[in-house]
Amino acid sequence: MGLLEKHNAKNEIAVVVILEEFDVFTTTAYQRLLYSFLDMSQRDAVPVLLFGLSRRLDVLDLLEKRIRSRLSHIQLCPFGELSFEQYCDAIKEYMLITDRSMEARSDVKNWNASILKCMESQEVRSTLSKSFRSSKTIGCLSTFLDIAIRRATSSGGDLAGSLQFAYALMYNSAEVAYLEGLSVLELTVLLALANLEEAHRDDQRVNFKMLQKYLSAFIQKKCRHICQDKEQIKQAFERLRRLELIVCPSRTVDKGYAIAEYQPVVLQVEAQTLRHFLRQAPVPVPIRQWAECVDI
């Protein structure tokens, strides 16, 4: 910072700073580096134009208030979020062989026909829906399909089974590794959210206030020893957010706890994986039973 100020005192040249993986800078202590850049600009010591590059659309929510207030909040999204149908179209485009010099071959015709038929299968669409909820990036989709195609090639063309194998390899193993490091209360928060999402599948989105009320009712009735007050639930919830096992799809900036209570929340762990894990995990019997039955 000192060198920038010293250099600018002689040249009066604006400095353009481009920070890749901008969200990583938000994890540093007190976000000092970001604050120093912006503070230097506001003091007219050095005119700074700061560009932060991130894959996270909610990156502004990660900033401290003193940083957030100094930014112009201009966001450019070169790649909009895919819908599920667009995701499926991207899969077809990736897997279909469209080379005109090859399209007359019988094996190419059979492959393309099997892809189109497979994409109409409800079982396959269910697997793709789980993959879509886990990650919507084209990079992850490319890896997912590469695994599936290699598996299908070696298993006699079973594409539906190969897609399931690819999903389990990419996401289930990672989810289980995360779950093994969670506390009993954190696992219970995830289970409560899974139950609420199933109950409100065709209704309103679940928010933190609903989750807290539902979870508190279960704890008071069945498992009082795992939690003493609502603040503990909030702390467990915030840790799950940091681990991205729960996300808030709303891009509005939280300005306080009261507003955050009503923001929509979405579970990022597959409910079936969570329930299977809890049936075998060393958790209290009421929680294990709750994993098998939504009603408390």
C-alpha positions in Angstrom: 0.0 0.0 0.0 2.9 2.3 0.9 4.5 1.8 -2.5 1.3 2.5 -4.3 0.8 5.8 -2.4 4.5 6.8 -3.0 4.3 6.0 -6.7 1.0 7.8 -7.2 2.3 11.0 -5.5 4.6 11.4 -8.4 2.5 10.1 -11.3 -1.1 10.6 -10.3 -2.1 7.5 -12.3 -5.2 5.5 -11.4 -4.6 1.9 -10.4 -6.8 -1.0 -11.6 -6.9 -4.0 -9.3 -8.4 -7.3 -10.4 -8.9 -9.9 -7.6 -9.6 -13.4 -8.8 -11.5 -15.7 -6.4 -12.8 -12.6 -4.7 -14.8 -14.6 -2.2 -11.5 -16.0 -0.7 -10.5 -12.4 0.3 -13.6 -12.2 2.3 -12.4 -15.0 4.6 -9.2 -13.1 5.8 -9.1 -11.6 9.3 -11.3 -8.5 9.3 -11.1 -8.4 5.5 -8.1 -6.0 6.0 -6.7 -6.1 2.4 -10.1 -5.1 0.9 -10.5 -2.4 3.5 -7.0 -1.0 2.9 -7.6 -0.7 -0.9 -11.0 1.0 -0.5 -9.8 3.3 2.4 -6.8 4.3 0.3 -9.2 5.3 -2.5 -11.5 7.3 -0.3 -8.6 9.2 1.2 -7.8 10.3 -2.4 -4.3 8.9 -1.8 -4.6 6.6 -4.9 -7.5 6.4 -7.3 -8.4 2.7 -7.3 -10.7 0.8 -9.5 -11.4 -2.6 -7.9 -12.7 -5.6 -9.9 -13.6 -8.8 -7.9 -14.1 -12.0 -9.9 -16.1 -14.7 -8.2 -18.3 -17.7 -9.1 -20.6 -16.8 -6.1 -23.6 -14.7 -6.9 -24.0 -13.9 -3.1 -20.5 -12.7 -2.7 -21.6 -9.2 -1.5 -23.4 -10.9 1.4 -20.0 -12.1 2.6 -18.6 -8.6 3.0 -18.4 -6.7 6.3 -20.6 -3.6 6.5 -17.6 -1.2 6.5 -16.4 -2.9 3.2 -19.9 -3.1 1.7 -20.6 0.6 2.3 -17.5 1.6 0.2 -18.4 -0.4 -2.9 -20.5 0.7 -5.8 -22.2 -2.8 -5.8 -22.1 -3.0 -9.6 -22.3 -6.7 -10.5 -21.8 -8.2 -14.0 -23.0 -11.7 -14.5 -21.6 -13.0 -17.8 -23.1 -16.4 -17.3 -26.7 -16.4 -15.9 -27.9 -19.3 -13.8 -29.2 -22.2 -15.8 -32.7 -23.5 -15.5 -33.1 -27.3 -15.2 -34.4 -27.5 -18.8 -31.4 -25.5 -20.1 -29.2 -27.9 -18.0 -30.8 -30.9 -19.8 -30.3 -29.2 -23.2 -26.6 -28.7 -22.4 -26.3 -32.4 -21.6 -27.9 -33.3 -25.0 -25.6 -30.9 -26.8 -22.6 -32.4 -25.0 -23.4 -36.0 -25.6 -25.0 -36.1 -29.0 -22.7 -36.7 -31.9 -23.6 -34.1 -34.6 -20.6 -34.4 -36.9 -22.2 -34.7 -40.4 -19.4 -36.9 -41.6 -20.3 -39.5 -39.0 -24.1 -39.2 -38.6 -24.8 -41.9 -41.3 -23.0 -44.6 -39.3 -25.2 -47.1 -37.6 -23.3 -47.0 -34.3 -23.6 -43.1 -34.2 -27.4 -43.4 -34.9 -27.8 -45.9 -32.1 -25.8 -43.8 -29.7 -27.8 -40.6 -30.4 -31.1 -42.6 -30.2 -30.1 -44.0 -26.8 -29.2 -40.6 -25.5 -32.6 -39.1 -26.5 -34.5 -42.1 -25.1 -32.5 -41.9 -21.9 -33.2 -38.2 -21.4 -36.9 -39.0 -21.4 -36.6 -41.5 -18.6 -38.0 -40.3 -15.3 -35.2 -42.2 -13.4 -32.6 -40.4 -15.4 -34.3 -37.0 -15.0 -34.4 -37.6 -11.2 -30.6 -38.3 -11.2 -30.0 -35.2 -13.3 -32.2 -33.1 -11.0 -30.1 -34.1 -8.0 -26.9 -33.3 -9.9 -28.4 -29.9 -10.9 -29.2 -29.0 -7.3 -25.7 -30.0 -6.2 -23.9 -27.8 -8.8 -25.2 -25.8 -11.8 -21.7 -24.9 -13.2 -20.7 -26.1 -16.7 -17.4 -27.3 -15.3 -18.9 -29.7 -12.8 -21.4 -30.8 -15.5 -18.6 -31.6 -17.9 -16.8 -33.7 -15.2 -20.1 -35.5 -14.3 -20.7 -36.4 -18.0 -17.1 -37.5 -18.6 -17.4 -40.0 -15.7 -20.8 -41.2 -16.9 -19.6 -41.7 -20.5 -16.4 -43.6 -19.4 -18.6 -45.8 -17.2 -21.1 -46.5 -19.9 -18.3 -47.4 -22.4 -16.9 -50.0 -19.9 -20.3 -51.3 -18.8 -21.9 -52.2 -22.1 -23.8 -48.9 -22.7 -25.9 -48.7 -19.5 -26.2 -44.9 -19.5 -28.8 -44.6 -16.8 -26.8 -46.6 -14.4 -23.6 -44.7 -15.4 -25.2 -41.3 -14.6 -26.2 -42.6 -11.2 -22.7 -43.9 -10.6 -21.2 -40.5 -11.6 -23.5 -38.7 -9.3 -22.7 -41.0 -6.3 -19.0 -40.6 -7.1 -19.0 -36.8 -7.3 -21.5 -35.8 -4.6 -22.5 -38.6 -2.2 -19.0 -39.4 -1.0 -18.3 -35.6 -0.5 -21.6 -35.2 1.4 -21.0 -38.1 3.7 -17.5 -36.7 4.5 -19.1 -33.4 5.5 -21.8 -35.0 7.5 -19.3 -37.0 9.6 -17.7 -33.8 10.9 -21.0 -32.2 12.1 -22.4 -32.0 15.6 -25.6 -33.8 16.7 -27.4 -30.4 16.7 -26.1 -29.5 13.2 -27.3 -32.8 11.9 -30.7 -32.2 13.5 -30.9 -28.8 11.8 -30.3 -30.4 8.4 -32.9 -33.1 9.1 -35.5 -30.5 10.2 -34.9 -28.6 6.9 -35.1 -31.8 4.9 -38.5 -32.6 6.5 -39.8 -29.0 6.0 -38.8 -29.0 2.3 -40.6 -32.2 1.7 -43.7 -30.9 3.5 -43.6 -27.6 1.5 -42.5 -29.0 -1.8 -45.4 -27.4 -3.7 -46.0 -24.6 -1.3 -44.0 -21.7 0.0 -40.2 -21.6 0.5 -38.8 -22.5 3.9 -37.1 -19.7 5.8 -35.0 -19.7 9.0 -38.0 -18.6 11.2 -40.0 -21.6 10.1 -37.0 -23.9 10.5 -36.3 -22.6 14.0 -39.9 -23.0 15.2 -40.2 -26.5 13.7 -36.8 -27.7 15.2 -37.5 -26.1 18.6 -40.8 -28.1 18.8 -39.0 -31.4 18.1 -36.2 -30.6 20.6 -38.6 -29.7 23.4 -40.7 -32.8 22.8 -38.1 -35.4 22.1 -34.5 -34.4 22.6 -34.1 -31.5 25.1 -30.5 -32.3 26.1 -29.0 -31.5 22.6 -29.8 -27.8 22.8 -30.6 -25.3 25.6 -31.7 -22.1 23.7 -32.5 -20.6 20.3 -29.0 -18.9 20.1 -27.4 -22.4 19.8 -29.7 -23.2 16.9 -28.7 -20.0 15.2 -25.0 -20.7 15.7 -25.4 -24.2 14.2 -27.4 -22.8 11.3 -24.7 -20.2 10.6 -21.9 -22.8 10.6 -23.9 -24.9 8.1 -24.3 -21.8 5.9 -20.5 -21.3 6.0 -20.0 -24.9 5.0 -22.6 -24.3 2.2 -24.7 -27.3 3.3 -27.5 -24.7 3.6 -27.7 -21.7 1.3 -29.9 -18.6 1.0 -30.8 -18.2 -2.7 -32.0 -14.6 -2.0 -29.4 -12.1 -3.2 -30.6 -9.4 -0.9 -28.0 -8.3 1.7 -28.7 -9.2 5.3 -28.9 -6.0 7.3 -29.7 -7.6 10.6 -30.8 -10.8 12.3 -34.6 -9.9 12.1 -34.5 -9.7 8.3 -32.3 -12.8 8.0 -35.0 -14.8 9.8 -37.3 -14.6 6.8 -34.8 -15.2 4.1 -35.5 -18.5 2.1 -33.1 -21.3 2.9 -32.4 -24.4 0.8 -30.8 -27.7 1.8 -27.7 -28.6 -0.3 -27.5 -32.2 1.0 -29.5 -34.9 -0.7 -32.3 -35.8 1.8 -32.0 -39.5 1.1 -28.2 -39.4 1.8 -28.8 -37.5 5.0 -31.5 -40.0 6.2 -29.4 -43.0 5.4 -26.4 -41.5 7.2 -28.5 -40.7 10.4 -29.8 -44.3 10.5 -26.2 -45.5 11.0 -24.7 -42.5 12.9 -24.1 -42.4 16.7 -27.0 -40.0 17.3 -29.8 -40.1 20.0 -32.6 -42.6 19.2 -35.3 -39.9 18.7 -33.2 -38.3 15.9 -32.6 -41.7 14.2 -36.3 -42.3 14.4 -37.1 -38.8 13.1 -34.9 -39.6 10.1 -37.3 -42.4 9.2 -40.5 -40.4 9.8 -41.3 -36.7 9.1 -44.0 -36.3 11.8 -42.9 -35.7 15.3 
